[in-house]
Amino acid sequence: MTKSAPINRSDVAARWNDRGFSCDLWIDLPGRVWADFVHEVDELVMVVQGRVEFEIDGVFHLPEIGEELLISARALHTVRNLGGTESRWLYGYER
């Protein structure tokens, strides 16, 4: 198994900005769950550390580090830190 290169937050932020999205970092403690959220705009997320599960309208996603995931506007979603360590993930909302 090869270790992937660290995610460059500035590069991601620039790409997301070009697409009309903000970009911020979220940090969760082990076992943290954010349940049943709905936003009026599209949201992008990208895991940069840890194991984070995104449940979007009843479909479970476990993205790899660096993999981008789109949460469509008005989709019911829950986020879970599945690992035993802190997780970090980027998120951005469509402007």
N, C-alpha and C positions, 0 to 999 in steps of 0.2 A: 504494500500500500504506500503510495507516495503522498507526501504532505503538500497541500496546495499553498500557493503564495498568499500572504496576508492580503486582505481586502483594503484597497486604498480608498478611504472614505471620500477624499477630495475628488478623485476620478469618478466615483459613483455619483456624487452630488452634481458634478458638471454634466454628466450624461442625463441624469434625471431632470436637471434644470432645463436642458435643451428640449426635453419632452414635456415640460410644463409641470414638473413635480418638485416639491420641497424634498429635503433629505436631512433627517435627524437620527441620532443614535438612541436606542432604548436598551436599558440594562435590567435584567430580571434575576432575582434570587432563585435558587433551586426550588422546583415545585410550584412556582408562581403560575397562576391561571388568570387570564383576562377573559371573562365569559360574556357572550351575547352582545357584541358591539355591532352597530350599524352606523355607517357614515354616508353622507349625501354626495360624496365625491369618490372617485377611484383612489385606491391606495396601493402603493408599491411597497414590498418588504423584501429584505435580503438578510439572511442569517450570516453573521460574521464570526460568531463563536458559540459553541454549545449545540444542543439538540432542541430545536423548537418545532412544535407541531402547530399547524394552522388548520382549523376546521372552518371551511367556508361553505355555507348553505348545506351542511351535512356531509360534505366530502372532506376527507382527511388528507393533508399534504405534509410531508416531512422533507422540506427542501435541504439540499446539500449546502454547505457553506459556499457563498458566492452565487448561488442560484436565485434569480429574481422570481418573485411571485406577485401576480396582480390580484388584488381583492376589489372586485367591481363595486361601484356605488350601490348602496342599499342592500348589499349582501350581508346576511347575518354571519358573524365570524367570532371565533374563540381562539385564543393563543395560549399555548401551554409550554413551559420550560420542562422538558422531559428528562434533562440531565441532572446529575448530582452536583453540578457546579453552576456558577453564574452563566447566564446566556446574554449575548449582545446581538442586536439586530438593528438594521437600518430600516426606517419607514419614511414614507413621503406621501403627501396628499396632493392630488391634482389641484392646480391653482385656477 
